[in-house]
């Protein structure tokens, strides 16, 4: 089984992710490893739990250093700047979910 070992953010700690061949599953695992947040108000956590792995990755990549996520993306030939384009079906579905079902549903943006 293939694996990737990379630093978690800028912590100095390293994590080994065993790749499954499921692109979105491996992206989700990398996001989870680099952002083990349990706060459902967090947009990254909310996206992961709702099944929007690429949207969660896009949010995390835009917020901090993500060496493990970047290594997973490189393995699958995905540019970090093209994880989940804002005009993609997943991004639009994620935004709709966040507005209608997320922890702040119904609030003004």
N, C-alpha and C positions, 0 to 999 in steps of 0.2 A: 504494500500500500504506500502510495506516495505521501510525503509530508512536507510541510513548510515550517521552518522555525524562524521567527523574527521577533524583534523587540515589540513590546506592548507600549504603544505611544512613545513617550520619552521617559519611561519608568526605569530603564536599565534592566528590567525583567524580560525574560524571553519565554515564548510560548510555542509549542509545537502543535500545529493543526494537521490532522490526518485528513487528506482529501478524499472525498467520496465519489467525485465525478459529477455530482449534482451541483451545478454552478451556483444557483441561488442558495442552496443549502450551505455550501462552503462559504459564500459571501456572508450569509447570516451568522455562521459560526465565527468568522473573523470579526464581524461587528460586535458580537456578544463578548468575545475575548477581549477586545480593545475597549469596550464600553459596557462593563457589567453593571449597569444602572438598574435599580429596581423601582425607580420613581415613574409611575405610569404617566405623570404629567409631562415627562420628557418626550419630545417628539421622536427621538431616535428609538427609545424603548417602545413607544406606542406603535411605531411603524413595524418594528420587528415582530411584536406580539400579534399584530394584525396581518402578518404575512407579506409585508412590503419590504423584502430584504434589500433590494436595490435602492429603494428610496431611503431606507435607514442608512445604507452605505454612503449614499450621496450626502445626506445630512452630516454624518460623522466625518467624512473626508473634508467637507467644507468647514468643519469646526476645529480640527486638531490634527496633529501628526498621526499617521496611521500606517506604520511600516508593515504590519501583518496583513492588513486589508490590501495594501498596495501590492504585496507579494502574491496574494491570492488572485487579484485582478490580473497581474502580469502573467501568472500561470495560465489563465484562461484567455489571454490576449485582449483584455478589456482595458482601455485607457482610463485612468483615474478621472479624467475630465469628461468621460462619457459613460459613467456608471448608470445613471438614470436621467437622461435628458428631460428638461422641464416640459418638452412637448410630447413626451412618450405616454403611452397608455397607462403604464404603472404610475408615473408621477401624477397624472391627472386623477387616477383612481385614489391614490394616496391623499391628495389634497381634498378630494371629496369626502373621503373617510374621516380625515382630521376635522373637517368643518362640521360634518353631520353626525359622526359617531365617536369622535375622539373625546378626551377628557374635558375639553372646553367647547363642546358642540353647542352651537347656537349663539356663541359669543361673537361680538363684532371683531373683525380682523383689522 
